[in-house]
């Protein structure tokens, strides 16, 4: 059981690192005037991002239910729900770039460079930055949660 727990935790943390890497690559690669190569790269990287996000979700659920500190430790802590809320918010936010990229498949198959609208050129980099910020907050919230912050008895010790 200890080895399974370690493997699940490793996949969870590795997926988190992959998310940061893929979002950073997307942010650095995306521009209004794409090259064919950059469009393909973004599609591949966004697919990896989606797979890593799915892995975080699955391993997170496994950790809460089977390999963590007991599901009550998580579900009874409001800070855990803040963490879950950030993850859901970022996941929903990521739909805009992903759906935009999916529309590139048809032109790419025809060996054409996809067009990026003015709105996409403005919004997608902002969305990616907000995603990076959200994923940057999750470890902070997780650290607070792991130290019991959020439980009423811990809060009463911290607040006058």
C-alpha positions in Angstrom: 0.0 0.0 0.0 2.9 2.4 0.8 4.4 1.9 -2.7 1.0 2.5 -4.4 0.6 5.6 -2.3 4.0 6.8 -3.3 3.4 6.1 -7.0 0.0 8.0 -6.9 1.7 11.0 -5.2 4.5 10.9 -7.7 2.1 11.0 -10.6 0.2 13.8 -8.9 3.2 16.0 -8.5 4.7 15.1 -11.9 1.4 16.0 -13.6 1.5 19.3 -11.7 5.0 20.1 -13.1 3.9 19.0 -16.6 1.0 21.5 -16.4 3.3 24.4 -15.6 5.6 23.4 -18.4 2.9 23.0 -21.0 1.2 26.3 -20.0 4.5 28.1 -20.2 5.2 26.6 -23.6 1.8 27.6 -24.8 2.2 31.1 -23.4 5.6 31.6 -25.1 4.5 30.0 -28.4 1.1 31.6 -28.9 0.9 34.7 -31.1 -1.5 36.4 -33.5 0.7 35.4 -36.5 1.3 31.7 -36.0 3.6 29.5 -38.0 2.5 26.1 -39.1 5.1 24.5 -36.7 3.9 26.7 -33.8 0.3 25.8 -34.3 1.1 22.1 -34.3 3.3 22.5 -31.2 0.5 24.3 -29.3 -2.0 21.5 -30.2 0.4 18.8 -29.0 1.3 20.8 -25.8 -2.4 21.5 -25.1 -3.1 17.8 -25.4 -0.4 17.0 -22.9 -1.9 19.7 -20.6 -5.3 18.1 -20.8 -3.8 14.6 -20.0 -1.8 16.1 -17.1 -4.9 17.8 -15.8 -6.8 14.5 -16.0 -4.0 12.8 -14.1 -4.1 15.4 -11.4 -7.8 15.0 -11.0 -7.7 11.1 -10.9 -4.7 11.0 -8.6 -6.1 13.7 -6.4 -9.3 11.7 -6.0 -7.3 8.5 -5.2 -5.3 10.4 -2.6 -8.4 11.7 -0.9 -10.2 8.4 -0.9 -7.4 5.8 -0.4 -3.9 7.2 0.0 -4.1 10.4 2.0 -4.8 11.3 5.5 -8.4 10.0 5.5 -11.2 11.6 3.4 -12.5 13.5 6.4 -9.2 15.4 6.7 -9.9 16.8 3.3 -13.7 17.1 3.0 -14.2 18.7 6.4 -11.6 21.4 5.7 -12.8 24.5 3.9 -9.3 25.2 2.6 -9.6 21.9 0.7 -12.7 23.2 -1.1 -10.9 26.4 -1.9 -8.2 24.2 -3.6 -10.9 22.2 -5.5 -12.6 25.5 -6.5 -9.4 26.9 -7.9 -8.8 23.7 -9.8 -12.3 23.7 -11.3 -12.1 27.4 -12.2 -8.8 26.9 -14.0 -10.2 23.8 -15.7 -13.2 25.6 -17.0 -11.1 28.6 -18.0 -8.8 26.3 -20.0 -11.7 25.3 -22.3 -11.5 28.6 -24.2 -7.9 28.1 -25.5 -8.5 24.3 -26.0 -11.7 24.8 -28.1 -9.9 27.5 -30.1 -7.0 25.2 -30.8 -9.4 22.4 -31.8 -10.6 24.6 -34.6 -7.1 24.6 -36.0 -7.1 20.9 -36.8 -9.0 21.3 -40.1 -6.6 23.9 -41.6 -3.6 22.1 -40.3 -4.7 18.9 -42.0 -5.0 20.9 -45.2 -1.4 22.1 -44.6 -2.7 25.6 -43.9 -1.8 28.0 -41.1 -4.7 28.6 -38.8 -6.0 32.1 -38.3 -6.1 33.7 -34.9 -8.8 36.3 -34.4 -8.1 39.6 -32.8 -10.2 38.5 -29.8 -8.3 35.2 -29.5 -4.9 37.1 -29.8 -5.9 39.3 -26.8 -7.8 36.8 -24.6 -5.8 33.5 -24.9 -2.5 34.9 -23.4 -4.6 36.4 -20.6 -6.4 33.2 -20.0 -3.1 31.3 -19.9 -1.6 33.7 -17.4 -4.7 33.3 -15.1 -4.3 29.5 -15.4 -0.7 29.8 -14.4 -1.7 32.0 -11.5 -4.4 29.6 -10.4 -2.0 26.6 -10.6 0.5 28.7 -8.7 -1.9 29.2 -5.8 -2.9 25.6 -5.5 0.4 24.5 -3.8 0.0 27.4 -1.3 -3.5 26.3 -0.5 -2.4 22.7 -0.3 0.4 23.6 2.1 -2.0 25.5 4.4 -4.4 22.5 4.3 -1.7 20.0 5.1 -0.9 22.0 8.2 -4.5 21.9 9.4 -5.3 25.4 8.5 -9.0 25.7 7.9 -10.1 23.4 10.7 -12.1 25.3 13.3 -9.8 24.2 16.2 -6.7 25.4 14.3 -8.3 28.7 13.3 -9.2 29.4 16.9 -5.5 29.0 17.8 -4.4 31.4 15.0 -7.0 34.1 15.5 -7.3 36.2 18.7 
